[in-house]
Structure formats: structure tokens, C-alpha cells
Amino acid sequence: MNTSERASAHVSYTNWKAVQMYVTKLRQRIYRAEQLQQQRKV
């Protein structure tokens, strides 16, 4: 098994719904911090 095969095997086990939720919340935090001019808090 080479590196690309191992990487693709790990991708199939990724919980994409959880990743999407994390990214969504992070984007919201960034937006709110920018609105309050507190970028360093994110």
C-alpha cells in the first residue's frame, strides 16, 4: 500500500458531517469577531 492509497483509505472514514458543522461554526465565530473588531479572539 503506497501513501496515496493510505490517504484515500483514511478519507473514507472521515465524518464529513462533523467537519462541515465545525467549519460552519468557525466561520460564524470569525464573522462575529470581525464585526466586533476582535479578530484576535478567534
Backbone hydrogen bonds, N-H to C=O, Kabsch-Sander energy under -0.5 kcal/mol:
donor,donor_aa,acceptor,acceptor_aa,energy
6,R,2,N,-2.1
7,A,3,T,-2.5
8,S,4,S,-2.1
9,A,5,E,-1.7
10,H,6,R,-1.8
11,V,7,A,-1.8
12,S,8,S,-1.4
13,Y,10,H,-0.9
14,T,11,V,-1.5
16,W,14,T,-1.5
19,V,15,N,-2.0
20,Q,16,W,-2.7
21,M,17,K,-2.1
22,Y,18,A,-2.3
23,V,19,V,-2.5
24,T,20,Q,-2.4
25,K,21,M,-2.4
26,L,22,Y,-2.3
27,R,23,V,-2.6
28,Q,24,T,-1.9
29,R,25,K,-2.3
30,I,26,L,-2.4
31,Y,27,R,-2.4
32,R,28,Q,-2.6
33,A,29,R,-2.4
34,E,30,I,-2.3
35,Q,31,Y,-2.2
36,L,32,R,-1.9
37,Q,34,E,-1.0
38,Q,33,A,-3.6
41,K,38,Q,-1.9
42,V,39,Q,-1.2
